Amino acid sequence: LLSWDGRLTDDARLVTALARTAAGRGARILTRVRALELTAAGARVRDELTGEEGEIRARSVVNAAGVWAGGLVDGVRIRPSRGTHLVLRPESLGPLTAGLHIPVPGETSRFVLVLPQDDGRVYVGLTDEPVDGDIPDVTEPPETDIGFLLDVLCSVLHVPVRRDDVVGAFAGLRPLLDTTPEHADAPPRTADISRRHAVLTSPDGVVTVVGGKLTTYRRMAEDAVDAAVRLRGLAAGPSRTASLPLVGAAAPHVLAGLPAP
Ligand SMILES: Cc1cc2nc3c(=O)[nH]c(=O)nc-3n(C[C@H](O)[C@H](O)[C@H](O)COP(=O)(O)OP(=O)(O)OC[C@H]3O[C@@H](n4cnc5c(N)ncnc54)[C@H](O)[C@@H]3O)c2cc1C
């Protein structure tokens, strides 16, 4: 299958633009600060650069710590799933006019994607592998993932792509919510776990938002903030996120290709 999507967002720039937009509206952004403990009324935190610890008081606390969210509150079980991407030079694949969706042999609903980037590099991904045990700060892509992606890629290409052609690889962990009963015989494969987000409230009043997709981040945030406002009885108007541009966004008429109003 040929496709033209999956190459629009630089996720690091998206996060920075979001933080700057929030700061422009009064948010205080603290980087390199780790939450050690959460309650409904605040957090105990540590500045990871100086080691200094302190308390932050708040009227409401939302835990959005991704795959690490389960370590901060009771009752949230995360089933991390590793996604690995390969980075190839364009000459390894020849000219590509579109991305590719390659069916994973023997599966009915899984694909490996070939995603040409604006700078000419090509990403090939991604795996969906459960990760047990401690959650690492930085996830390394194992050789088994790299071999799997090359095998699926080569199943449809005339020219083989070899291990030497892989100029880079990176991996991340999806924060999937584990909803299987504690005593279930066999948990589902991570590829079959829902990607929908969930907003959960702990008995001590911390709101947690997990799961979801980058694509749905505004809906996730709106649901989490609405829950926090309801739970803590805060005064707030309706959410404005649907029409709020990020810092640096083009004006709507530019995006639509229309003259200035
Ligand atoms: C390989 C891969 C590919 C993906 N592809 C897509 C895609 O194509 N489209 C799509 O829509 N979604 C995609 N996703 C899903 C998407 O990236 C995630 O759903 C999204 O990043 C989750 O956002 P989040 O803010 O909940 O968590 P995260 O992005 O994980 O952010 C959590 C943050 O909390 C911080 N943190 C953790 N613990 C603490 C603590 N104790 N104190 C302070 N901070 C803490 C972490 O440092 C991190 O910055 C992909 C995910 C992976 C792993």
The ligand as a Gaussian input file, in Angstrom:
#p B3LYP/6-31G(d) Opt

LIG

0 1
 C        7.725000       4.303000      19.066000
 C        6.436000       5.049000      19.220000
 C        5.754000       5.512000      18.108000
 C        4.585000       6.243000      18.234000
 N        3.961000       6.690000      17.110000
 C        2.862000       7.457000      17.231000
 C        2.219000       8.003000      16.065000
 O        2.661000       7.789000      14.930000
 N        1.113000       8.759000      16.239000
 C        0.621000       9.020000      17.468000
 O       -0.372000       9.750000      17.543000
 N        1.179000       8.512000      18.590000
 C        2.292000       7.728000      18.504000
 N        2.876000       7.206000      19.625000
 C        2.225000       7.407000      20.936000
 C        2.623000       8.716000      21.578000
 O        3.996000       8.983000      21.442000
 C        2.281000       8.629000      23.060000
 O        0.912000       8.272000      23.180000
 C        2.483000       9.974000      23.738000
 O        3.838000      10.351000      23.698000
 C        2.048000       9.899000      25.195000
 O        2.177000      11.203000      25.718000
 P        2.228000      11.442000      27.261000
 O        2.423000      12.915000      27.430000
 O        1.066000      10.771000      27.907000
 O        3.526000      10.657000      27.756000
 P        5.048000      10.910000      27.387000
 O        5.201000      11.470000      26.028000
 O        5.750000       9.612000      27.710000
 O        5.493000      12.030000      28.435000
 C        5.611000      11.752000      29.822000
 C        6.616000      12.720000      30.396000
 O        6.611000      12.619000      31.811000
 C        7.939000      12.728000      32.259000
 N        8.048000      12.080000      33.572000
 C        7.986000      10.756000      33.868000
 N        8.099000      10.546000      35.194000
 C        8.206000      11.768000      35.750000
 C        8.365000      12.216000      37.109000
 N        8.396000      11.368000      38.147000
 N        8.471000      13.554000      37.319000
 C        8.430000      14.441000      36.290000
 N        8.281000      14.073000      34.991000
 C        8.179000      12.754000      34.731000
 C        8.767000      12.037000      31.204000
 O       10.107000      12.488000      31.242000
 C        8.041000      12.474000      29.931000
 O        8.580000      13.670000      29.419000
 C        4.054000       6.481000      19.512000
 C        4.740000       6.011000      20.653000
 C        5.924000       5.298000      20.510000
 C        6.637000       4.812000      21.741000

